[in-house]
Amino acid sequence: MKVEKGYLYTKDHEWVKVDGDIAEIGVCDYAQNNLGDIVYVDLPDEDDEVEVEEEIASVESVKAAAEVMSPVSGTVVEVNEELDDDPALLNKAPYEAWICKIEMSDKSELDNLMSDAEYEEFVKEA
């Protein structure tokens, strides 16, 4: 299982890559591996207002469906439309295939997320 260095992580296995006020959100390698072959992604809409720990997307695989929860509050400024045509990108490259980008309204929420080292320990115990 791969954990990308320099990213932040949630206990629900989402990753966050921060660039200024923008948080890029995706699902971790651990999550996609447990889900199996991903066949559909229900993306949020641009300009959606989201709250921390609110569902922003859902991912369906041959085995199960999973909610993607927002690790931050803010406004969705971009969605990865490539996932409409090829949802399996989340399996092939989980740390490159982001789901959406959120302009954060409260950057202090990032303090509640795990570092890559903390996340590695978290999944070892899972």
Residue pairs with C-beta under 8 A, 6 or more apart in sequence:
1 29
1 30
1 33
1 123
2 29
2 94
2 95
3 9
3 28
3 29
3 116
3 119
3 120
3 123
4 15
4 17
4 95
4 116
5 116
6 17
6 116
7 15
7 16
7 17
7 95
7 116
8 15
8 16
8 17
8 18
8 71
8 110
8 113
8 114
8 115
9 15
9 16
9 28
9 113
9 114
9 115
9 116
9 118
9 119
9 122
10 16
10 69
10 71
10 113
10 114
11 114
11 122
12 67
12 68
12 69
13 27
13 28
13 30
13 31
13 123
14 25
14 26
14 27
14 28
14 31
14 68
14 69
14 71
15 25
15 26
15 27
15 28
15 94
15 95
16 23
16 24
16 25
16 71
16 72
16 110
16 113
17 23
17 24
17 26
17 98
18 24
18 110
21 103
21 104
21 107
22 77
22 101
22 102
22 103
22 104
23 71
23 72
23 74
23 101
23 102
23 104
23 110
24 98
24 100
24 101
25 56
25 68
25 70
25 71
25 98
25 99
25 100
25 101
25 102
26 90
26 94
26 95
26 97
26 98
26 99
27 59
27 66
27 68
27 90
27 94
27 99
28 94
28 119
29 94
29 95
30 123
30 126
31 66
31 94
32 38
32 90
32 91
32 94
35 59
35 61
35 63
35 64
35 66
36 61
36 62
36 63
36 64
37 61
37 62
37 88
37 91
38 59
38 60
38 61
38 87
38 88
38 90
38 91
39 60
39 61
39 62
39 87
39 88
40 59
40 60
40 87
41 57
41 58
41 59
41 60
41 83
41 84
41 87
41 90
41 99
42 57
42 58
42 59
42 60
43 57
43 79
43 80
43 81
43 83
43 84
43 99
43 100
44 50
44 56
44 57
44 76
44 79
44 99
44 100
45 76
45 79
46 76
46 77
46 78
46 79
47 75
47 76
47 77
48 56
48 75
48 76
49 74
49 75
50 56
50 70
50 72
50 73
50 74
50 75
50 76
50 102
51 70
51 73
52 70
52 71
52 72
52 73
52 106
52 109
52 112
53 69
53 70
53 71
54 69
54 70
55 67
55 68
55 69
55 70
56 68
56 69
56 70
56 76
56 99
56 100
56 102
57 67
57 68
57 99
57 100
58 65
58 66
58 67
58 68
59 65
59 66
59 68
59 87
59 90
60 66
68 99
70 102
71 109
71 113
72 102
72 104
72 105
72 106
72 107
72 109
72 110
73 104
73 105
73 106
73 109
74 102
74 103
74 104
74 105
74 106
75 102
75 103
75 105
76 100
76 101
76 102
77 101
77 102
77 103
78 100
78 101
79 99
79 100
79 101
80 97
80 98
80 99
80 100
82 89
82 97
83 89
83 90
83 97
83 99
89 96
89 97
90 97
90 99
104 110
114 122
